Amino acid sequence: MKQIIIILLAGLVLSSCKSRPAKKEEGLKGEISVSGAFALYPLVVKWADEFKQLHPGVRIDISAGGAGKGMTDALAKVVDLGMVSREVYPPEIERGAVSFAVAKDAVVPTINASNPALADLMKSGLTREDAIKLWITGEHKTWGDVAGTSRSEAVHVYTRSDACGAAETWALWLDKKQEDLLGTAVYGDPGLATAVQKDPLGIGLNNLSYAYDEGTRAPNPGLLVLPIDVNENGTLDPEELFYDTKDAIIQAIADDKYPSPPARDLYLVANGIPRKAEVIEFLKFILTKGQEFNVPAGYISLSAGKLQRGLEQLQEK
């Protein structure tokens, strides 16, 4: 009888151990809010998806609304991080803006795939002087003016209506500011791309993620990227032709074959050095393992020096 009791007690102990799950170490928890540049939005979404696989207890809310909104929201502490697709200005730094360079991309001129002067444009390209005469002085009135031919079709210029890094960077290439740009103003990167897709005579400016299809890596349906005649010799040389696919232009940007600006660094901005553990870990992830997702997502990874500077900033408490 004593042996039976001992066996029963042992069974109860084992049963109790099996029914009581092993205690798991508490994981990272919390919420991260991000807003701002359309240019950075697709990549931040990818980073967030990957980060949440490692830290399922962290919720990340991301909204696009332009670089100006991202900076405003970050400085007002409405969000933890603002997506900014331009350089951070000294007055913003004075107000507490701390920027982390996280990727690089470019703004490109986009035209309708049915442009009547397409054949000539693909021979001549767009010079910086052409861009000035389109977006700054308004001297170019026809597509013949742009292509250097006698074509008389009017050129319809588009720009952005929202405060954004794309337009600011494009204007910087022309030694101006966004408010100096002429053209029909359209809200957002997707909106501007759609406007040009619907207008055979249109020309606009878009970030790479909205000029090219992520799946096919070719320009989005109805759009083409107008090559820039970098050396301004009036013709597109073989080394200036790298716009057929997203991968080709990404490599050209990495090789400094595309002018900078309108190529530029992209930033995540906080008001002061972040203190929330989940925000710090998210930034660390982006500046290290997260960089492996840049190129597949259509962006360029940054130099080791820039990434290290970002990591060092997180230690400046």
Summary of the structure (lengths in Angstrom):
residues: 317
radius of gyration: 25.3
end to end distance: 68.2
largest distance: 110.6
contacts: 1071
relative contact order: 0.18
helix: 41%
strand: 21%
